[in-house]
Amino acid sequence: MVEKRRKHVPLRSCIACQKKRPKRELIRVVRTPEGTIEVDLKGKRAGRGAYLCPDLRCWDEGLQPRRLGHALKCQVSAEELVGVRAWLSLLSDEKRDELATWGQKVAQADRHDGDGIEMDS
């Protein structure tokens, strides 16, 4: 019988709560080569990235100018923060609830057995 190799799962830390999680469970905020700051849902944009849990409390804490600026190694202006916060506010109530629920499921799984949780698209 041939044994399957386990696939490597890259881990990243949330800049707010500092918990390490699989990269796919976190949401990436990226400083692009052009200097703009954007939310990168697919995690593929070029640039320096910072990761946040899907928990809305982490977003509140992580979007502090000094914390995000330190993670992205740049100065973050108030206008750029407004843009990232606007992305969060543009989510429909259903998607925002899904994001919060996803964050709760991830936290619950983390407390129990650490299994990854996939977000429904």
N, C-alpha and C positions, 0 to 999 in steps of 0.2 A: 504494500500500500504506500502511495506517494503522499508525503506530508506537504500541505500547502504552507507557503511562506506567508507570514503576517506582513501586511502592507504597512510601511512606515507612515505614521500619522504625525504631521508637524504640529507642534504646540506653540501657542502664543500666549502672552499675558495681557489681561485687560489693564488699561492704564489707570482705571479708577479703583478697582478692588484688588488688583494684583494677582488674581487667580489665574493659574495656567489652565488652558482649555485647548481642545483641538481647534485648529485654525478655522475650520468650517463652521464652528459654533459661535464665532465672534464676527462682529461687523467692523470693517476696515474704514478708517478715515485716512485719506491720502493727501500729501502735498505733492502735486504734480510737478514735472520739470518746468512747466510754465509759471509755477509759483502759486497756483490756486489750490484751495483746500476743498475737497469733495468727499462725499460718501461713496465708497467703492463696494457695492454689494457682492460683486463676483470675485473680488480680491486679486484682480489681474492688472489693474492700472499701473503704469510705470510711476515710480516716485517713492518717497519715504512714507511708510504707513504706520499707523497707530491703531490698536485694536480695542474695541469696547464690547462688553457683554450686551446681550439684547435686553438686559434689565434696565428699565428707565431710570432707576436710581444711579446706575453707573454712567448713563448719559448726562445726567445733571452734574455729577461730580467730574466726569472726564472732560466735559466741555468748558471747564474753567480755562481762561486764557493761558495761565502759566503752565498748567499741567499738559494741555494739548501742545503748546509751544515747545515744551521740554521734550515731549515724545517725538514731535516732528522736526526738532532741531531748527526752529525758526520762530520769528515773532508772529503771533496770531492777532490780527486786527479784530476789532468789534464787528466790522462788516462781514468778515469771513465767518465768525462765530454765528452771526445772524443767518448766514446762508446755510450752514450745517443744521442749525436749529429749525430753519424753514423746511428743510428736507423732512425732518421728523414731524413737523406740524402738517405737512402736505399728505402724509400718510392718511388714508381713510381711518375712521374710528375702528373699523373692523381689523385693518392691518396693524394699527397701533395696539389694539387688544391682543392680536395674535403675537406681536413682538413681545408684549409684556408676559403673555402666557408662556411663550417659548422660553423667556428668561426664567420664569418660575419653574418650568419643567427641567431646565438645565441645572438650576440650583438644587432642586429636589433630587435629581439623579446624582449630582455631585455629592450630596449628603449620604445617599444610599450606597450606590455601587460604582459611580463614576462613568457609566455608559454614556456614549454620545447620543444626542437627541437631534434629529433632523427636522428642520423647519419646513412646513408645508409651503409650497409656492403657489 
